[in-house]
Amino acid sequence: MELPRERVGPYVRALRAALDALAPNEDHVSLSAALDHLHALDPANGGSLLLPAEVSTHTGMPTYQWLERARSEAVLATRGTDAEDPSDAELQRARDLDPELGARMHDRRTLHRHLRTAELLPATRIGGAIRRIGDSGWMQVALAYDRMVPDGRWVRVRVELKTPGPPTGAIRLDPQGRLIIEESLQHLLTRHFATPLMALRAQLTDAVGAEVLHLGRGWIGPFWFPGVQLPAEVPEQLGSGLLMQGSTEVIANDVRASRHLDPLEPPPEEALPEGYGSFRERRFAASDEGLAEAVRSWASDDRGMRAQVVTMVLTRARRL
């Protein structure tokens, strides 16, 4: 769906407020990058430069195309500096000659100055670091794969590996001891980022030739509000306000007791490796206490579990 101009600012600010309330941890994409990226989309920051505002009707999240406009504009912003931007006097002269052109120049200067210091969400990115090196030469390596999902959600796949010695294959060390991640591993995760965790764990084990100690996947979204299509099993009341979701699923050797706390997903049928447990949860940020209570009642009565719900702090400007 395409948002009317007057709804774009309230939508972006409400989404930022929802993320603030959820406070996603390292199992999810960077919160600071998400907030910076959304700030760039706000017309109060860049006017109409990044419009139209396109939102997924299925998830209520900004579409890839809208988010990518901010990334493209950031490339242009880095070609200049604040000192090279039009001065206030130059902007005023432009307004005197052509008010519309002057306003657009002002919006571009404001947006570019934000983008030069902003951290933006990546379309697709993988990174890693060596966490520990044992006396016998084993290594523990951490990987994080982030991407914008086609349905508008944001996902991070986080992996902790243990290798018997220096890693080889899809991850390895260069002569200076720095971690090198082959493109083949990023391609694998791009193909299988939504694959059930146990199947993904097997894929990773084969690709890197190491023990997978921790495999986690964190989703940001959907963001429900009036106009977004809710799943058939969800009561319409849950779409009557603003409801943001963040979910996490983990299989790891430090999860002592498996628990399933996601009312939107059934517990998977999976055979876990000996010594490993699984943990799944979904957290909600609601626009008011009435909606929060509706979520708790639905999860308890229909799903038999306690929903974790926090309430957003919304100013009037953030209401859709």
C-alpha positions as MATLAB code, in Angstrom:
seq = 'MELPRERVGPYVRALRAALDALAPNEDHVSLSAALDHLHALDPANGGSLLLPAEVSTHTGMPTYQWLERARSEAVLATRGTDAEDPSDAELQRARDLDPELGARMHDRRTLHRHLRTAELLPATRIGGAIRRIGDSGWMQVALAYDRMVPDGRWVRVRVELKTPGPPTGAIRLDPQGRLIIEESLQHLLTRHFATPLMALRAQLTDAVGAEVLHLGRGWIGPFWFPGVQLPAEVPEQLGSGLLMQGSTEVIANDVRASRHLDPLEPPPEEALPEGYGSFRERRFAASDEGLAEAVRSWASDDRGMRAQVVTMVLTRARRL';
ca = [
       0.000    0.000    0.000;
       1.085    3.596   -0.567;
       0.621    5.892    2.407;
      -0.877    9.362    1.885;
       1.695   12.094    2.457;
       0.064   13.232    5.706;
       0.337    9.722    7.211;
       3.991    9.083    6.387;
       5.500   11.010    9.302;
       3.138    9.529   11.924;
       3.749    6.030   10.504;
       7.552    6.327   10.671;
       7.493    7.833   14.163;
       5.101    5.164   15.417;
       7.378    2.457   14.023;
      10.370    4.047   15.750;
       8.418    4.232   19.017;
       7.518    0.549   18.661;
      11.158   -0.422   18.180;
      12.157    1.690   21.181;
       9.599   -0.202   23.250;
      10.673   -3.639   22.021;
      14.381   -2.858   22.545;
      15.631   -5.771   20.400;
      18.899   -7.379   21.492;
      21.876   -8.706   19.516;
      19.770  -11.556   18.129;
      18.150   -8.916   15.886;
      19.382   -6.347   13.395;
      20.989   -3.239   14.867;
      18.434   -1.070   16.670;
      20.461    2.086   16.027;
      20.585    1.320   12.289;
      16.838    0.700   12.197;
      16.094    3.973   13.997;
      18.501    5.965   11.797;
      17.047    4.425    8.649;
      13.479    5.214    9.683;
      14.470    8.761   10.611;
      15.725    9.214    7.046;
      12.280    8.188    5.729;
      10.484   10.808    7.824;
       9.280   13.739    5.654;
      10.148   16.024    8.576;
      13.765   15.183    7.762;
      13.822   14.967    3.955;
      10.498   16.263    2.722;
       9.238   14.340   -0.299;
      12.685   13.238   -1.511;
      12.222    9.557   -0.552;
       8.505    9.310   -1.344;
       6.324    7.485   -2.233;
       5.985    5.706    1.100;
       5.287    2.071    0.314;
       4.284   -0.386    3.027;
       3.667   -4.138    2.781;
      -0.033   -4.949    3.194;
       0.955   -8.318    4.711;
       3.490   -7.186    7.315;
       2.905   -3.439    7.680;
       6.659   -2.849    7.285;
       8.383   -0.460    4.843;
       9.023   -2.092    1.482;
      12.533   -2.797    0.248;
      12.104   -0.168   -2.484;
      11.341    2.588    0.025;
      14.205    1.630    2.335;
      16.599    1.339   -0.597;
      15.925    4.944   -1.642;
      17.524    6.051    1.625;
      20.553    3.871    0.912;
      20.869    5.291   -2.605;
      20.575    8.860   -1.301;
      23.267    8.061    1.274;
      25.679    7.288   -1.568;
      25.026   10.752   -3.010;
      25.383   12.338    0.425;
      28.879   10.910    0.915;
      30.051   12.620   -2.279;
      29.768   15.951   -0.508;
      30.409   17.435    2.918;
      28.459   19.672    5.284;
      30.790   22.524    4.366;
      29.998   22.085    0.665;
      26.233   22.090    1.215;
      24.238   25.210    0.228;
      24.446   27.900    2.900;
      21.406   29.424    4.562;
      21.843   32.517    2.378;
      21.955   30.413   -0.788;
      18.834   28.556    0.277;
      17.035   31.835    0.925;
      17.973   33.165   -2.531;
      16.669   29.940   -4.064;
      13.385   30.298   -2.147;
      13.008   33.872   -3.344;
      13.422   32.772   -6.954;
      11.473   29.509   -6.738;
       9.879   28.528   -3.395;
       9.433   24.889   -4.430;
      13.053   24.550   -5.548;
      14.307   26.281   -2.400;
      12.284   23.935   -0.191;
      13.638   20.916   -2.039;
      17.233   22.129   -1.683;
      16.668   22.626    2.053;
      15.185   19.131    2.425;
      18.115   17.574    0.565;
      20.641   19.389    2.759;
      18.851   18.222    5.921;
      18.595   14.640    4.685;
      22.199   14.465    3.487;
      23.540   15.784    6.784;
      21.646   13.051    8.586;
      22.748   10.333    6.153;
      26.443   11.250    6.429;
      26.479   10.182   10.066;
      23.659    7.615   10.030;
      23.952    3.852   10.323;
      21.549    2.262    7.829;
      20.121   -1.224    7.601;
      21.926   -3.369    5.027;
      20.102   -5.024    2.159;
      22.259   -8.096    2.861;
      25.373   -8.326    5.021;
      27.458  -10.916    6.831;
      30.140  -10.275    9.411;
      32.102  -12.262   11.928;
      34.733  -12.264   14.624;
      36.877  -14.703   16.581;
      35.473  -14.893   20.117;
      37.821  -17.303   21.888;
      40.952  -19.363   21.251;
      41.578  -22.414   23.421;
      44.899  -23.682   24.724;
      44.715  -26.664   22.381;
      44.118  -24.443   19.342;
      40.343  -24.634   19.036;
      38.520  -21.453   18.102;
      35.065  -20.067   18.727;
      33.799  -17.885   15.888;
      30.711  -15.643   15.855;
      28.848  -14.848   12.634;
      25.899  -12.530   12.007;
      23.915  -12.382    8.780;
      21.443   -9.492    8.319;
      19.003   -8.841    5.526;
      15.833   -7.084    4.482;
      13.299   -9.827    3.786;
      11.097   -9.548    0.654;
       7.943   -9.284    2.804;
       9.357   -6.207    4.567;
      10.558   -7.782    7.818;
      14.169   -7.576    8.991;
      16.039  -10.716   10.002;
      19.332  -11.611   11.630;
      20.801  -15.115   11.682;
      23.399  -15.408   14.454;
      25.819  -18.336   14.630;
      28.461  -19.423   17.152;
      30.882  -22.038   15.803;
      33.651  -24.076   17.387;
      36.463  -25.327   15.177;
      39.123  -27.826   16.322;
      41.838  -25.570   14.919;
      42.086  -22.544   12.639;
      38.906  -22.484   10.510;
      39.070  -23.632    6.918;
      36.607  -23.710    4.054;
      33.827  -21.113    3.906;
      35.460  -19.274    6.826;
      39.223  -19.073    7.250;
      42.052  -16.905    8.526;
      44.277  -14.781    6.327;
      48.077  -14.648    6.936;
      47.534  -11.797    9.429;
      45.050  -13.885   11.426;
      41.975  -11.954   10.313;
      38.717  -13.772    9.671;
      37.748  -14.204    6.009;
      34.169  -15.155    5.129;
      33.705  -16.573    1.644;
      30.845  -15.310   -0.512;
      29.547  -18.879   -0.722;
      28.501  -18.697    2.939;
      26.564  -15.474    2.386;
      24.894  -17.058   -0.653;
      23.946  -20.093    1.455;
      22.354  -17.914    4.130;
      20.561  -15.831    1.511;
      18.975  -18.999    0.145;
      18.201  -20.585    3.506;
      17.675  -17.707    5.987;
      14.069  -18.853    6.571;
      14.781  -22.605    6.554;
      13.783  -24.456    9.774;
      16.637  -24.111   12.239;
      17.656  -27.753   12.434;
      17.893  -27.991    8.624;
      19.839  -24.728    8.528;
      22.144  -26.028   11.249;
      22.943  -29.079    9.107;
      23.648  -26.845    6.099;
      26.025  -24.698    8.133;
      27.819  -27.685    9.633;
      28.529  -28.999    6.139;
      29.586  -25.576    4.830;
      32.035  -24.639    7.579;
      33.096  -28.034    8.915;
      32.598  -26.972   12.518;
      30.330  -27.598   15.469;
      27.427  -25.152   15.618;
      27.152  -24.209   19.306;
      24.461  -21.572   18.878;
      22.084  -20.864   15.993;
      19.606  -18.041   16.418;
      17.236  -16.161   14.159;
      15.617  -12.886   15.136;
      12.783  -11.227   13.211;
      11.602   -7.617   13.413;
       7.997   -7.344   12.197;
       5.220   -7.616   11.345;
       3.777   -4.245   12.366;
      -0.009   -4.450   12.448;
      -2.315   -1.465   12.152;
      -5.686   -0.846   10.435;
      -5.329   -1.759    6.756;
      -2.768   -4.539    7.221;
      -3.948   -8.089    6.457;
      -3.854  -10.197    9.623;
      -3.343  -13.971    9.611;
      -6.617  -15.911    9.522;
      -6.133  -17.291   13.048;
      -5.717  -13.827   14.605;
      -8.791  -11.889   15.824;
      -9.494   -8.587   14.056;
      -9.164   -6.727   17.350;
      -5.404   -7.198   17.205;
      -5.324   -4.989   14.112;
      -7.368   -2.187   15.643;
      -4.350   -0.248   16.926;
      -0.589   -0.401   16.464;
       1.070   -3.718   17.270;
       4.759   -4.356   16.618;
       6.340   -7.791   16.927;
       9.819   -9.122   17.459;
      10.463  -12.857   17.543;
      13.464  -15.013   18.364;
      14.232  -18.684   17.802;
      17.388  -20.337   19.121;
      18.973  -23.780   19.190;
      22.054  -23.821   21.409;
      24.069  -25.900   23.840;
      23.559  -23.318   26.600;
      19.751  -23.577   26.472;
      19.131  -25.953   29.376;
      15.351  -26.385   29.077;
      13.491  -26.049   25.785;
      10.603  -23.568   25.823;
       8.123  -22.359   23.209;
       6.619  -18.908   23.873;
       5.475  -17.879   20.400;
       1.663  -17.749   20.139;
       1.764  -17.239   16.354;
       3.842  -20.316   15.531;
       3.233  -23.947   16.530;
       6.071  -25.784   18.268;
       8.230  -27.405   15.563;
       8.718  -31.128   15.372;
      12.467  -31.449   15.648;
      14.997  -33.849   17.103;
      17.612  -31.789   18.915;
      21.243  -32.896   19.274;
      22.157  -34.285   22.670;
      23.012  -31.477   25.054;
      21.127  -28.826   23.067;
      17.866  -27.037   23.800;
      15.572  -24.726   21.854;
      13.948  -21.460   22.822;
      11.338  -19.519   20.871;
       9.497  -16.379   21.891;
       7.527  -13.501   20.395;
       7.308  -10.095   22.045;
       4.731   -7.442   21.249;
       4.683   -3.648   21.561;
       1.119   -2.287   21.646;
      -0.069    1.286   21.180;
      -2.287    1.220   24.288;
      -3.083   -0.933   27.295;
      -6.431   -2.029   25.842;
      -4.722   -3.581   22.825;
      -2.028   -5.053   25.059;
      -4.680   -6.776   27.148;
      -6.383   -8.083   23.984;
      -3.076   -9.678   22.942;
      -2.613  -11.259   26.356;
      -6.173  -12.632   26.365;
      -5.849  -14.066   22.847;
      -2.532  -15.738   23.609;
      -3.818  -17.145   26.897;
      -7.290  -18.254   25.773;
      -6.513  -19.415   22.208;
      -2.872  -20.449   22.481;
      -2.479  -21.428   26.118;
       0.576  -19.284   26.749;
       1.473  -15.972   28.316;
       2.252  -13.233   25.794;
       5.024  -10.736   26.528;
       3.559   -7.308   25.746;
       4.950   -3.843   26.376;
       3.219   -0.536   25.677;
       4.667    2.068   23.333;
       5.214    5.660   24.362;
       3.364    7.549   21.648;
       3.164   11.289   21.221;
       0.199   12.670   19.345;
       2.415   13.114   16.272;
       3.197    9.403   16.273;
      -0.420    8.236   16.090;
      -1.538    6.905   12.721;
];
